[in-house]
Amino acid sequence: GLLRDFGGLRGLLQARQDVLLRQRGLGPAKSAKLLAVLELSRRYLHEMLVRGSPIESPEVTEQYLKSVLRDHPHEVFACLFLDNQHTVISYEELFRGTIDGASVYPREIVKRSLALNAAAVIFAHNHPSGVAEPSQADQRLTQRLKSALGTVDIRVLDHFVVGEFEALSFAERGLL
């Protein structure tokens, strides 16, 4: 069936509509319903995260970041901007492509943080390889960003590296 053809539920939910429409017995209505399921789950997690109360659960943050980042075919660097009470102001995907010190610009993150009047941030980026282990470059970049934001009194609370099955927290690893 469909699950076998797409390598499981995740593969099915990641499929584009034009690919789904080529499947026997799957017309426009059914394919639209399948695509809507994934979007509904992302919106649910987003609502859990930004419902107006402070982030109290690293697990909800991790689930949300995994849902929005793990399926990108390329690296994406994102930021959750938070106020003084650690309530989410905004989630933004800021940089795409290979994420290294040259392609993530601390100045742009500082500018965006100040524009949103953020008091703290949580960074996240995906590893399309599926491995959530942070590289030396990831660690150096995090320290550069922490230093740049520290000059304007904005705290870096965490940096998540999102792999296929897990997200690794810099804070939990003692890397901040």
N, C-alpha and C positions, 0 to 999 in steps of 0.2 A: 503494500500500500504506500500511501504518501509518506509516512514516517520513515519507512525503509528507503524510499527513493531520495529523501532529503537528509538521511543520516540522523534522524531523530527530530524531536519537537523543536529544538533550537534552530536547526537547519531549515525546517519548514517555516518557522516564524521569521527567519532572516530573508527568505526568498522574496525577490521582487515580484510585483503583480504580473508582469509580462511572462515570467517563468512559470508562475502558478497557472496562468491561463492556458498554457500548453499542456497541462496535465489533464488526462482523460477524466471526465466527470466533474471537473472543477471549473465552473463558470465564473463570470464577473461577481455575482452576489456572494458566492461561497469564498472566493479568494479575498474579497473585500472584508468579509467577516474575520478571516484568519489574520489579516494584517491589522485589523482593529484591535484584536486581542492583545498584541504586543504593545500597541500604543496605550491602551487602557491600563496595562500593568505599569508602564512608565509613569503615566499621569498619577496613578494611585501612590506610587512611591514618592513622586515629587510633592504631592499634597501632604503626605506624611511628614516630609522634611520641612516644608515651608508653610505649615498651617498657622504660623504666627506665634508659636511658642519656641523657646530656646531649644537648640539641639541638645537632647538629653541622651540620645542613644547612638553611640558610634556604629552600632549594627545597622540602624536605619540609614545612616549616612553612607555606609559601605554598600548596602543593597542598592541605594539610589545610584551611586556613582558607577557601580557595576552595570546597572541596567542601561545607563546612558553612554557608557564608554566602551564596554568590552567588545561590541560587535563592529566597531569602526575598522575598516580595512587598512587604515593608516594611523599613525600616532596622533593623538589629540591631547593638548594640554588645557585643562579647565581649572576654574577657580570658583569656589563658593565664597561669596562675600558676606560677612556677618557684622551685626551691630554689637554694641557693648554687652548685650544680654545673650549673645551668640544665636540670635534669631537670623535666619537666612534673609538677606536683602536680595541676592541675585545669584543664579548659577550661570556662568558663561564659559563657552568653549573659545579660548583666546588664540591658540596657535595650532596649526596643523602641519603634518609632514614629519620629518625626523626631528624628534625633540632632543636638542642638546643646548649647551650654553649659548650657541650662536643664534639659534632660532627662537628662543624664548627671551623676550626683552624685559628685564626688570623695570626699566623706566616706564614701559607701557602698563605693567601691572600696578606700579605705584600710582600712575596717573588715574587708572580706572578705579583703584581703591579709594583714592581721594575724591573722585567725582561721585562715587556712591556713598561717601562718608562712612566707609567700612572701618571697624575697629579691629577686626581680625579676619583671617582668611584660612581656607583649607584648600590646598592644591590637590589635583589629581591628574594623572595621565595614564593612558593605556599602553600596554605592550602587545601589539598585534601578534607577536610570536606565541602569546598565551602564557608566558612565564612572568609571574608577578615579582620576581626578585629585582630590587633596585640596583642599578649599575653605579659605578663610581661617578659617572657623569651626572646621574640623577641626584646623588648626594651632594656633589659640588654645586649643582644648580640650586638645590634647595637652600644651601647655606648662603649663596649669593643673593637669592630672593629674600631670605630671612634678614640678612644684613641691610639690604636696600629698604625693605619695609620698616625695619627697626628704626631707621633714621627719621621716619615720620610717625612713630609710635603705633604702628599696626602690627599686631601679633600674628605669627604663623602658628596655627594650632596643630596642623597635620599636613601630610602629603601622602596620598594613596597612590600606589601603583596597581593598576587593574589588569589582571591576567584573564585567562579564559574561565577559570573556576574560582578564583579568589582575588581579593584585593589585599595588598600588604600595607600596613600603616607604619609610617616612619616614627610616629610618636610611640606606638606600642613596641617598636624595635629599639627605642632609645636613640634614634638617629637625628632627632631635633635638638 
